[in-house]
Amino acid sequence: MDFKTTDFKMAEKPKKIGAKPSVAHLGREVAEKVNRFHKSFPMYEETPLRALNALSETLGVKKILVKDESFRFGLNAFKVLGGSFAIGSYIADRLETDIDALPYEKMTSEEIRQTLGPLTFISATDGNHGRGVAWTVRELKQSSVIYMPKGSAEERLENIRAEGAKADITELNYDDAVRLANRHAEENGWILVQDTSWKGYETIPTYIMQGYTTTALEALKQMAGEKPTHIFLQAGVGSFAAAVTGFFAAVYGEACPSITIVEPNEAACIYETMAADDGEIHAVTGDMRTIMAGLACGEPVTVGIDILRHYASHFISGPDYAAAQGMRVLGAPLKADPRIISGESGAAGVGMFYEIMTNPALSGWKERLKLDSDSVVLFFSTEGDTDRTNYRRIVWDGAFARP
Ligand SMILES: Cc1ncc(COP(=O)(O)O)c(C=O)c1O
């Protein structure tokens, strides 16, 4: 087979990183508080952490652990963790109370609805975040408006509409859809619940990142004292990756596992930022056509990028076929291993790792990443088959095969 390294790029930790940012706001104490909030939801259940022992033996590492977020709240993706915690925290701030005083039952009560009056929440999304926001807003019996980028899957749109949102697919890419949502929030007095930040819009995105720590905290507890040597995290704007990186950096301190960030080639804004190593942020523009819809974001999250600069160790940009391979590896496991249904963005981490371990053109990368028979590698499958048509095209029909 004709493998090409040029399909894959890797940057190491940049040198120009400025002052070390605090990660206390993503640490264990905050994560426990966030988790108390999520646990108050009647549909809360820990998502499973799966060990793929046969796969780890085949690929030559000690252990492969995959946190399967397809089970989250029946929504097939982790994203609701961020949207729900941000909306809860927004309401707590408005009521000048602590989020601990606003568990699900209180937050969704008629009393709170009457106190707040009618509210409209707005967001732009590739699908998963918007579904989580629309779901939370429906629980609150309030209104939501959701904009999706050009090329978004019909199924993802319908899932958001099914939560009662006024949702549409725009002619814009993700970053421009975010700008449109922001403008309409300002014009109409709506509340923007966006999973990325910029100067002057930082409070809600920070709450969203804190919301994501629930999955990291659950994983930490499920590992029961076993420490990963490596963590692979997929990034769109990087909020999820920065939240999980911040959590583990806070928990493990100097002994933090090696953290590798993965992105699609078409939208590798974090890779570009780290590779440039000039202390600036480097955006990617254009249509960002990739099957990894959740990662098709061109502008890194400003409140997360320095966390990634300081605490992550490698940044990989890779092709769609790696994510597709990850979906197949997880969806058609070796006999003794459990099956994980993972979507295009969900499987990106496993897919890139699989390439590193099996693609001869990348053989030097194992050493660069120090992946060997002592490695315990943790992944987050952040979504299930959120676009079932494409899932079948890839897993059954073999679309996006390795060249
Ligand atoms: C399934 C999935 N995984 C990962 C991500 C990446 O999250 P972030 O944009 O915070 O980097 C997304 C974003 O939408 C997503 O939908």
The ligand as an SDF file (V2000), in Angstrom:
LIG
                    3D

 16 16  0  0  0  0  0  0  0  0999 V2000
  -18.0790   14.5970   18.6950 C   0  0  0  0  0  0  0  0  0  0  0  0
  -17.1850   15.7590   18.9170 C   0  0  0  0  0  0  0  0  0  0  0  0
  -15.9550   15.5310   19.3680 N   0  0  0  0  0  0  0  0  0  0  0  0
  -15.1040   16.5490   19.5890 C   0  0  0  0  0  0  0  0  0  0  0  0
  -15.4800   17.8510   19.3570 C   0  0  0  0  0  0  0  0  0  0  0  0
  -14.4680   18.9350   19.5540 C   0  0  0  0  0  0  0  0  0  0  0  0
  -14.7900   19.8580   20.5360 O   0  0  0  0  0  0  0  0  0  0  0  0
  -14.1620   21.3030   20.4980 P   0  0  0  0  0  0  0  0  0  0  0  0
  -14.8310   22.0830   19.4290 O   0  0  0  0  0  0  0  0  0  0  0  0
  -14.3900   21.8120   21.8680 O   0  0  0  0  0  0  0  0  0  0  0  0
  -12.7140   21.1390   20.1900 O   0  0  0  0  0  0  0  0  0  0  0  0
  -16.7630   18.1290   18.8800 C   0  0  0  0  0  0  0  0  0  0  0  0
  -17.1990   19.5040   18.6390 C   0  0  0  0  0  0  0  0  0  0  0  0
  -18.3000   19.7690   18.1970 O   0  0  0  0  0  0  0  0  0  0  0  0
  -17.6480   17.0550   18.6580 C   0  0  0  0  0  0  0  0  0  0  0  0
  -18.8870   17.2480   18.1940 O   0  0  0  0  0  0  0  0  0  0  0  0
  1  2  1  0
  2  3  1  0
  2 15  2  0
  3  4  2  0
  4  5  1  0
  5  6  1  0
  5 12  2  0
  6  7  1  0
  7  8  1  0
  8  9  2  0
  8 10  1  0
  8 11  1  0
 12 13  1  0
 12 15  1  0
 13 14  2  0
 15 16  1  0
M  END
$$$$
